[in-house]
Amino acid sequence: MTIKTLIGIAGAAVLATACTSTGNIERNAAGGALIGGLAGAVIGNNVGSGDAGTGAAIGAALGAGVGAVRGAQQDEQLNRRQTYDQSAGRYYYYDPRSSRYYWEDGSPRY
C-alpha cells in the first residue's frame, strides 16, 4: 500500500466523520476507525507478513468499537447532568463548551 493510497483513505475518512451530526457515538466511532485503520496499516506493513490491508481492517474495527464505547460514555454523562426545574416542569442541562444552560429541547434557559 503506497503512501498516496493511505493519504487518500485518510482524507475520505476525515470527510466522512465531518458529515455526522447525530451524536458522540457516531463521531467517535468514525474517528476511532480512522485512527485505528491508519495505525493498523502502519503496524501491519512493518510487522509480520507486511500486509497493510489486513492491519488496516483490524485496526479500523477495533478503533470503531473503542470510539463507539467512548461516545456512549460521553452521551451518558451529558444525560446525567440534566436537572429538573419544578417551577417550569421540564429538564435543563449545562453545556460546558458554551458555559450556558439549555432546556432539553436545546433552547437557551435564561
N, CA, C and O atoms as a GROMACS GRO file, in nm:
protein
  440
    1MET      N    1   0.085  -0.117   0.000
    1MET     CA    2   0.000   0.000   0.000
    1MET      C    3   0.090   0.123   0.000
    1MET      O    4   0.178   0.137   0.085
    2THR      N    5   0.068   0.211  -0.095
    2THR     CA    6   0.154   0.328  -0.106
    2THR      C    7   0.107   0.439  -0.014
    2THR      O    8  -0.004   0.436   0.039
    3ILE      N    9   0.194   0.535   0.005
    3ILE     CA   10   0.162   0.648   0.093
    3ILE      C   11   0.047   0.730   0.035
    3ILE      O   12  -0.033   0.786   0.110
    4LYS      N   13   0.039   0.740  -0.098
    4LYS     CA   14  -0.071   0.815  -0.161
    4LYS      C   15  -0.205   0.748  -0.133
    4LYS      O   16  -0.306   0.816  -0.112
    5THR      N   17  -0.206   0.616  -0.134
    5THR     CA   18  -0.330   0.544  -0.104
    5THR      C   19  -0.372   0.568   0.040
    5THR      O   20  -0.490   0.592   0.067
    6LEU      N   21  -0.278   0.563   0.132
    6LEU     CA   22  -0.309   0.588   0.273
    6LEU      C   23  -0.361   0.730   0.293
    6LEU      O   24  -0.455   0.752   0.369
    7ILE      N   25  -0.301   0.827   0.227
    7ILE     CA   26  -0.346   0.965   0.239
    7ILE      C   27  -0.486   0.980   0.182
    7ILE      O   28  -0.569   1.052   0.238
    8GLY      N   29  -0.513   0.913   0.071
    8GLY     CA   30  -0.647   0.917   0.012
    8GLY      C   31  -0.753   0.857   0.103
    8GLY      O   32  -0.861   0.913   0.119
    9ILE      N   33  -0.722   0.743   0.163
    9ILE     CA   34  -0.815   0.679   0.256
    9ILE      C   35  -0.838   0.767   0.378
    9ILE      O   36  -0.951   0.783   0.422
   10ALA      N   37  -0.730   0.824   0.431
   10ALA     CA   38  -0.743   0.912   0.547
   10ALA      C   39  -0.827   1.034   0.515
   10ALA      O   40  -0.909   1.076   0.597
   11GLY      N   41  -0.807   1.093   0.398
   11GLY     CA   42  -0.885   1.209   0.358
   11GLY      C   43  -1.033   1.177   0.347
   11GLY      O   44  -1.118   1.255   0.392
   12ALA      N   45  -1.064   1.064   0.286
   12ALA     CA   46  -1.204   1.023   0.273
   12ALA      C   47  -1.266   0.998   0.410
   12ALA      O   48  -1.382   1.033   0.433
   13ALA      N   49  -1.191   0.938   0.500
   13ALA     CA   50  -1.244   0.911   0.634
   13ALA      C   51  -1.268   1.040   0.711
   13ALA      O   52  -1.367   1.051   0.784
   14VAL      N   53  -1.179   1.137   0.696
   14VAL     CA   54  -1.198   1.266   0.763
   14VAL      C   55  -1.324   1.334   0.711
   14VAL      O   56  -1.400   1.390   0.789
   15LEU      N   57  -1.346   1.330   0.581
   15LEU     CA   58  -1.467   1.389   0.524
   15LEU      C   59  -1.591   1.316   0.575
   15LEU      O   60  -1.693   1.380   0.602
   16ALA      N   61  -1.584   1.186   0.589
   16ALA     CA   62  -1.700   1.110   0.638
   16ALA      C   63  -1.730   1.142   0.784
   16ALA      O   64  -1.846   1.149   0.822
   17THR      N   65  -1.627   1.162   0.866
   17THR     CA   66  -1.652   1.195   1.006
   17THR      C   67  -1.710   1.334   1.020
   17THR      O   68  -1.784   1.360   1.115
   18ALA      N   69  -1.680   1.424   0.928
   18ALA     CA   70  -1.734   1.559   0.936
   18ALA      C   71  -1.883   1.562   0.902
   18ALA      O   72  -1.952   1.657   0.938
   19CYS      N   73  -1.933   1.460   0.833
   19CYS     CA   74  -2.072   1.459   0.789
   19CYS      C   75  -2.170   1.421   0.899
   19CYS      O   76  -2.288   1.454   0.889
   20THR      N   77  -2.127   1.355   1.001
   20THR     CA   78  -2.220   1.311   1.104
   20THR      C   79  -2.248   1.422   1.204
   20THR      O   80  -2.157   1.490   1.251
   21SER      N   81  -2.375   1.439   1.234
   21SER     CA   82  -2.412   1.538   1.334
   21SER      C   83  -2.509   1.477   1.435
   21SER      O   84  -2.578   1.548   1.507
   22THR      N   85  -2.512   1.345   1.439
   22THR     CA   86  -2.612   1.279   1.521
   22THR      C   87  -2.572   1.263   1.666
   22THR      O   88  -2.658   1.269   1.754
   23GLY      N   89  -2.446   1.244   1.695
   23GLY     CA   90  -2.408   1.230   1.835
   23GLY      C   91  -2.266   1.184   1.853
   23GLY      O   92  -2.192   1.161   1.757
   24ASN      N   93  -2.231   1.171   1.978
   24ASN     CA   94  -2.095   1.133   2.014
   24ASN      C   95  -2.060   0.992   1.970
   24ASN      O   96  -1.946   0.966   1.933
   25ILE      N   97  -2.155   0.902   1.973
   25ILE     CA   98  -2.126   0.763   1.938
   25ILE      C   99  -2.079   0.754   1.793
   25ILE      O  100  -1.977   0.691   1.764
   26GLU      N  101  -2.152   0.816   1.702
   26GLU     CA  102  -2.117   0.808   1.561
   26GLU      C  103  -1.986   0.880   1.531
   26GLU      O  104  -1.901   0.828   1.459
   27ARG      N  105  -1.970   1.001   1.587
   27ARG     CA  106  -1.847   1.076   1.563
   27ARG      C  107  -1.725   1.002   1.617
   27ARG      O  108  -1.623   0.992   1.548
   28ASN      N  109  -1.734   0.952   1.738
   28ASN     CA  110  -1.620   0.882   1.797
   28ASN      C  111  -1.593   0.749   1.728
   28ASN      O  112  -1.477   0.709   1.716
   29ALA      N  113  -1.696   0.679   1.683
   29ALA     CA  114  -1.675   0.554   1.611
   29ALA      C  115  -1.604   0.580   1.478
   29ALA      O  116  -1.512   0.507   1.441
   30ALA      N  117  -1.646   0.685   1.407
   30ALA     CA  118  -1.581   0.718   1.280
   30ALA      C  119  -1.437   0.763   1.301
   30ALA      O  120  -1.347   0.722   1.228
   31GLY      N  121  -1.416   0.846   1.401
   31GLY     CA  122  -1.279   0.890   1.431
   31GLY      C  123  -1.191   0.776   1.477
   31GLY      O  124  -1.075   0.769   1.438
   32GLY      N  125  -1.246   0.687   1.559
   32GLY     CA  126  -1.170   0.571   1.604
   32GLY      C  127  -1.134   0.478   1.490
   32GLY      O  128  -1.025   0.421   1.487
   33ALA      N  129  -1.228   0.462   1.396
   33ALA     CA  130  -1.199   0.378   1.279
   33ALA      C  131  -1.088   0.438   1.195
   33ALA      O  132  -1.002   0.367   1.143
   34LEU      N  133  -1.089   0.570   1.180
   34LEU     CA  134  -0.985   0.638   1.105
   34LEU      C  135  -0.848   0.619   1.170
   34LEU      O  136  -0.752   0.577   1.105
   35ILE      N  137  -0.840   0.649   1.296
   35ILE     CA  138  -0.712   0.638   1.368
   35ILE      C  139  -0.667   0.492   1.374
   35ILE      O  140  -0.550   0.462   1.350
   36GLY      N  141  -0.760   0.402   1.407
   36GLY     CA  142  -0.726   0.260   1.414
   36GLY      C  143  -0.684   0.203   1.280
   36GLY      O  144  -0.592   0.122   1.273
   37GLY      N  145  -0.751   0.246   1.173
   37GLY     CA  146  -0.715   0.198   1.040
   37GLY      C  147  -0.576   0.244   0.997
   37GLY      O  148  -0.498   0.165   0.943
   38LEU      N  149  -0.546   0.370   1.022
   38LEU     CA  150  -0.413   0.420   0.989
   38LEU      C  151  -0.304   0.351   1.072
   38LEU      O  152  -0.201   0.309   1.019
   39ALA      N  153  -0.329   0.340   1.203
   39ALA     CA  154  -0.230   0.273   1.289
   39ALA      C  155  -0.215   0.126   1.250
   39ALA      O  156  -0.104   0.074   1.247
   40GLY      N  157  -0.327   0.060   1.220
   40GLY     CA  158  -0.321  -0.080   1.180
   40GLY      C  159  -0.247  -0.101   1.050
   40GLY      O  160  -0.175  -0.199   1.034
   41ALA      N  161  -0.264  -0.008   0.955
   41ALA     CA  162  -0.193  -0.018   0.827
   41ALA      C  163  -0.043  -0.003   0.846
   41ALA      O  164   0.036  -0.077   0.787
   42VAL      N  165  -0.005   0.092   0.928
   42VAL     CA  166   0.138   0.113   0.953
   42VAL      C  167   0.197  -0.008   1.026
   42VAL      O  168   0.304  -0.057   0.988
   43ILE      N  169   0.129  -0.055   1.129
   43ILE     CA  170   0.180  -0.170   1.205
   43ILE      C  171   0.179  -0.296   1.118
   43ILE      O  172   0.276  -0.372   1.119
   44GLY      N  173   0.071  -0.318   1.043
   44GLY     CA  174   0.062  -0.435   0.957
   44GLY      C  175   0.168  -0.436   0.848
   44GLY      O  176   0.216  -0.543   0.809
   45ASN      N  177   0.204  -0.320   0.799
   45ASN     CA  178   0.306  -0.310   0.696
   45ASN      C  179   0.445  -0.339   0.751
   45ASN      O  180   0.530  -0.393   0.680
   46ASN      N  181   0.469  -0.305   0.876
   46ASN     CA  182   0.603  -0.317   0.934
   46ASN      C  183   0.624  -0.442   1.019
   46ASN      O  184   0.738  -0.472   1.056
   47VAL      N  185   0.520  -0.515   1.050
   47VAL     CA  186   0.531  -0.631   1.138
   47VAL      C  187   0.475  -0.754   1.068
   47VAL      O  188   0.381  -0.743   0.989
   48GLY      N  189   0.529  -0.867   1.096
   48GLY     CA  190   0.477  -0.993   1.045
   48GLY      C  191   0.493  -1.007   0.896
   48GLY      O  192   0.603  -0.991   0.843
   49SER      N  193   0.382  -1.038   0.827
   49SER     CA  194   0.388  -1.066   0.684
   49SER      C  195   0.393  -0.940   0.598
   49SER      O  196   0.410  -0.950   0.476
   50GLY      N  197   0.377  -0.824   0.658
   50GLY     CA  198   0.382  -0.700   0.582
   50GLY      C  199   0.254  -0.668   0.509
   50GLY      O  200   0.257  -0.599   0.408
   51ASP      N  201   0.141  -0.718   0.559
   51ASP     CA  202   0.011  -0.696   0.494
   51ASP      C  203  -0.057  -0.575   0.558
   51ASP      O  204  -0.117  -0.587   0.664
   52ALA      N  205  -0.048  -0.460   0.493
   52ALA     CA  206  -0.107  -0.337   0.546
   52ALA      C  207  -0.259  -0.340   0.540
   52ALA      O  208  -0.325  -0.281   0.626
   53GLY      N  209  -0.316  -0.405   0.441
   53GLY     CA  210  -0.462  -0.410   0.427
   53GLY      C  211  -0.529  -0.481   0.542
   53GLY      O  212  -0.629  -0.433   0.595
   54THR      N  213  -0.475  -0.596   0.581
   54THR     CA  214  -0.531  -0.670   0.694
   54THR      C  215  -0.515  -0.591   0.823
   54THR      O  216  -0.607  -0.585   0.904
   55GLY      N  217  -0.398  -0.531   0.841
   55GLY     CA  218  -0.375  -0.449   0.960
   55GLY      C  219  -0.470  -0.331   0.967
   55GLY      O  220  -0.520  -0.297   1.075
   56ALA      N  221  -0.497  -0.268   0.852
   56ALA     CA  222  -0.589  -0.155   0.848
   56ALA      C  223  -0.730  -0.198   0.883
   56ALA      O  224  -0.801  -0.129   0.956
   57ALA      N  225  -0.772  -0.313   0.831
   57ALA     CA  226  -0.907  -0.363   0.860
   57ALA      C  227  -0.925  -0.395   1.008
   57ALA      O  228  -1.025  -0.359   1.069
   58ILE      N  229  -0.827  -0.464   1.065
   58ILE     CA  230  -0.834  -0.498   1.208
   58ILE      C  231  -0.830  -0.371   1.292
   58ILE      O  232  -0.909  -0.357   1.386
   59GLY      N  233  -0.739  -0.280   1.260
   59GLY     CA  234  -0.729  -0.155   1.335
   59GLY      C  235  -0.854  -0.070   1.326
   59GLY      O  236  -0.896  -0.010   1.424
   60ALA      N  237  -0.915  -0.065   1.207
   60ALA     CA  238  -1.038   0.013   1.189
   60ALA      C  239  -1.152  -0.046   1.272
   60ALA      O  240  -1.229   0.028   1.333
   61ALA      N  241  -1.164  -0.178   1.273
   61ALA     CA  242  -1.270  -0.243   1.350
   61ALA      C  243  -1.252  -0.218   1.499
   61ALA      O  244  -1.347  -0.184   1.570
   62LEU      N  245  -1.130  -0.236   1.548
   62LEU     CA  246  -1.104  -0.212   1.690
   62LEU      C  247  -1.123  -0.065   1.725
   62LEU      O  248  -1.181  -0.034   1.829
   63GLY      N  249  -1.074   0.025   1.641
   63GLY     CA  250  -1.088   0.168   1.667
   63GLY      C  251  -1.233   0.213   1.668
   63GLY      O  252  -1.272   0.295   1.751
   64ALA      N  253  -1.314   0.159   1.576
   64ALA     CA  254  -1.456   0.194   1.573
   64ALA      C  255  -1.527   0.146   1.700
   64ALA      O  256  -1.611   0.217   1.755
   65GLY      N  257  -1.493   0.027   1.744
   65GLY     CA  258  -1.554  -0.025   1.868
   65GLY      C  259  -1.519   0.058   1.989
   65GLY      O  260  -1.606   0.093   2.068
   66VAL      N  261  -1.391   0.090   2.003
   66VAL     CA  262  -1.347   0.171   2.117
   66VAL      C  263  -1.408   0.311   2.109
   66VAL      O  264  -1.452   0.365   2.210
   67GLY      N  265  -1.412   0.370   1.989
   67GLY     CA  266  -1.472   0.502   1.973
   67GLY      C  267  -1.619   0.504   2.005
   67GLY      O  268  -1.667   0.600   2.066
   68ALA      N  269  -1.692   0.401   1.966
   68ALA     CA  270  -1.835   0.393   1.996
   68ALA      C  271  -1.860   0.382   2.146
   68ALA      O  272  -1.953   0.444   2.199
   69VAL      N  273  -1.778   0.303   2.214
   69VAL     CA  274  -1.793   0.290   2.360
   69VAL      C  275  -1.768   0.425   2.427
   69VAL      O  276  -1.842   0.465   2.517
   70ARG      N  277  -1.664   0.494   2.385
   70ARG     CA  278  -1.633   0.626   2.443
   70ARG      C  279  -1.744   0.726   2.414
   70ARG      O  280  -1.779   0.805   2.501
   71GLY      N  281  -1.799   0.724   2.293
   71GLY     CA  282  -1.910   0.813   2.260
   71GLY      C  283  -2.033   0.785   2.345
   71GLY      O  284  -2.103   0.878   2.386
   72ALA      N  285  -2.061   0.658   2.371
   72ALA     CA  286  -2.174   0.623   2.457
   72ALA      C  287  -2.152   0.674   2.599
   72ALA      O  288  -2.246   0.720   2.664
   73GLN      N  289  -2.028   0.667   2.648
   73GLN     CA  290  -1.998   0.720   2.780
   73GLN      C  291  -2.018   0.871   2.784
   73GLN      O  292  -2.070   0.923   2.883
   74GLN      N  293  -1.978   0.941   2.679
   74GLN     CA  294  -1.996   1.086   2.675
   74GLN      C  295  -2.144   1.123   2.671
   74GLN      O  296  -2.186   1.216   2.739
   75ASP      N  297  -2.223   1.050   2.593
   75ASP     CA  298  -2.367   1.076   2.588
   75ASP      C  299  -2.432   1.050   2.724
   75ASP      O  300  -2.519   1.125   2.767
   76GLU      N  301  -2.389   0.944   2.790
   76GLU     CA  302  -2.444   0.912   2.922
   76GLU      C  303  -2.411   1.020   3.023
   76GLU      O  304  -2.496   1.054   3.106
   77GLN      N  305  -2.290   1.074   3.018
   77GLN     CA  306  -2.252   1.182   3.111
   77GLN      C  307  -2.336   1.305   3.086
   77GLN      O  308  -2.375   1.374   3.181
   78LEU      N  309  -2.364   1.335   2.961
   78LEU     CA  310  -2.447   1.450   2.929
   78LEU      C  311  -2.588   1.431   2.983
   78LEU      O  312  -2.646   1.524   3.038
   79ASN      N  313  -2.642   1.312   2.967
   79ASN     CA  314  -2.777   1.284   3.016
   79ASN      C  315  -2.785   1.288   3.168
   79ASN      O  316  -2.889   1.324   3.223
   80ARG      N  317  -2.678   1.251   3.236
   80ARG     CA  318  -2.679   1.253   3.383
   80ARG      C  319  -2.678   1.395   3.438
   80ARG      O  320  -2.718   1.417   3.552
   81ARG      N  321  -2.634   1.490   3.359
   81ARG     CA  322  -2.624   1.627   3.407
   81ARG      C  323  -2.756   1.702   3.396
   81ARG      O  324  -2.764   1.818   3.435
   82GLN      N  325  -2.859   1.638   3.345
   82GLN     CA  326  -2.988   1.706   3.334
   82GLN      C  327  -3.049   1.723   3.472
   82GLN      O  328  -3.039   1.636   3.558
   83THR      N  329  -3.112   1.837   3.489
   83THR     CA  330  -3.174   1.870   3.616
   83THR      C  331  -3.319   1.908   3.589
   83THR      O  332  -3.351   1.968   3.486
   84TYR      N  333  -3.404   1.872   3.681
   84TYR     CA  334  -3.546   1.902   3.664
   84TYR      C  335  -3.580   2.034   3.732
   84TYR      O  336  -3.550   2.053   3.850
   85ASP      N  337  -3.642   2.125   3.658
   85ASP     CA  338  -3.687   2.254   3.711
   85ASP      C  339  -3.835   2.239   3.745
   85ASP      O  340  -3.920   2.231   3.656
   86GLN      N  341  -3.866   2.236   3.876
   86GLN     CA  342  -4.004   2.211   3.918
   86GLN      C  343  -4.097   2.324   3.879
   86GLN      O  344  -4.212   2.299   3.842
   87SER      N  345  -4.051   2.446   3.888
   87SER     CA  346  -4.140   2.558   3.855
   87SER      C  347  -4.175   2.561   3.706
   87SER      O  348  -4.286   2.600   3.669
   88ALA      N  349  -4.081   2.522   3.621
   88ALA     CA  350  -4.108   2.519   3.477
   88ALA      C  351  -4.165   2.384   3.433
   88ALA      O  352  -4.231   2.376   3.329
   89GLY      N  353  -4.141   2.280   3.512
   89GLY     CA  354  -4.193   2.149   3.479
   89GLY      C  355  -4.118   2.078   3.367
   89GLY      O  356  -4.176   1.997   3.296
   90ARG      N  357  -3.990   2.109   3.352
   90ARG     CA  358  -3.911   2.042   3.248
   90ARG      C  359  -3.763   2.038   3.286
   90ARG      O  360  -3.721   2.102   3.382
   91TYR      N  361  -3.686   1.961   3.209
   91TYR     CA  362  -3.545   1.940   3.238
   91TYR      C  363  -3.458   2.043   3.167
   91TYR      O  364  -3.492   2.095   3.061
   92TYR      N  365  -3.344   2.070   3.229
   92TYR     CA  366  -3.243   2.154   3.166
   92TYR      C  367  -3.106   2.093   3.191
   92TYR      O  368  -3.090   2.007   3.277
   93TYR      N  369  -3.006   2.139   3.115
   93TYR     CA  370  -2.871   2.088   3.131
   93TYR      C  371  -2.770   2.201   3.111
   93TYR      O  372  -2.802   2.305   3.054
   94TYR      N  373  -2.651   2.178   3.159
   94TYR     CA  374  -2.540   2.274   3.146
   94TYR      C  375  -2.448   2.228   3.035
   94TYR      O  376  -2.407   2.111   3.031
   95ASP      N  377  -2.413   2.318   2.944
   95ASP     CA  378  -2.320   2.288   2.836
   95ASP      C  379  -2.186   2.352   2.870
   95ASP      O  380  -2.174   2.474   2.865
   96PRO      N  381  -2.085   2.271   2.904
   96PRO     CA  382  -1.956   2.329   2.944
   96PRO      C  383  -1.882   2.397   2.829
   96PRO      O  384  -1.797   2.482   2.853
   97ARG      N  385  -1.915   2.362   2.704
   97ARG     CA  386  -1.848   2.427   2.591
   97ARG      C  387  -1.888   2.572   2.577
   97ARG      O  388  -1.804   2.657   2.544
   98SER      N  389  -2.014   2.603   2.602
   98SER     CA  390  -2.060   2.742   2.589
   98SER      C  391  -2.078   2.810   2.724
   98SER      O  392  -2.103   2.930   2.730
   99SER      N  393  -2.065   2.734   2.833
   99SER     CA  394  -2.085   2.785   2.970
   99SER      C  395  -2.226   2.842   2.988
   99SER      O  396  -2.244   2.944   3.055
  100ARG      N  397  -2.324   2.776   2.928
  100ARG     CA  398  -2.463   2.821   2.939
  100ARG      C  399  -2.553   2.704   2.973
  100ARG      O  400  -2.516   2.588   2.958
  101TYR      N  401  -2.673   2.738   3.020
  101TYR     CA  402  -2.776   2.639   3.050
  101TYR      C  403  -2.878   2.636   2.937
  101TYR      O  404  -2.912   2.740   2.880
  102TYR      N  405  -2.926   2.515   2.906
  102TYR     CA  406  -3.024   2.497   2.798
  102TYR      C  407  -3.134   2.404   2.846
  102TYR      O  408  -3.112   2.313   2.926
  103TRP      N  409  -3.256   2.429   2.793
  103TRP     CA  410  -3.364   2.336   2.816
  103TRP      C  411  -3.336   2.210   2.735
  103TRP      O  412  -3.253   2.213   2.644
  104GLU      N  413  -3.404   2.100   2.767
  104GLU     CA  414  -3.374   1.974   2.700
  104GLU      C  415  -3.405   1.977   2.551
  104GLU      O  416  -3.355   1.892   2.477
  105ASP      N  417  -3.486   2.071   2.504
  105ASP     CA  418  -3.510   2.083   2.360
  105ASP      C  419  -3.404   2.166   2.289
  105ASP      O  420  -3.412   2.184   2.167
  106GLY      N  421  -3.305   2.218   2.364
  106GLY     CA  422  -3.195   2.292   2.304
  106GLY      C  423  -3.208   2.442   2.310
  106GLY      O  424  -3.115   2.514   2.274
  107SER      N  425  -3.323   2.493   2.353
  107SER     CA  426  -3.340   2.637   2.363
  107SER      C  427  -3.269   2.689   2.488
  107SER      O  428  -3.262   2.619   2.589
  108PRO      N  429  -3.217   2.813   2.483
  108PRO     CA  430  -3.144   2.868   2.599
  108PRO      C  431  -3.235   2.886   2.720
  108PRO      O  432  -3.352   2.923   2.706
  109ARG      N  433  -3.181   2.860   2.836
  109ARG     CA  434  -3.253   2.879   2.962
  109ARG      C  435  -3.201   3.006   3.025
  109ARG      O  436  -3.084   3.014   3.063
  110TYR      N  437  -3.288   3.107   3.038
  110TYR     CA  438  -3.247   3.236   3.093
  110TYR      C  439  -3.278   3.249   3.238
  110TYR      O  440  -3.249   3.353   3.298
   0.00000   0.00000   0.00000
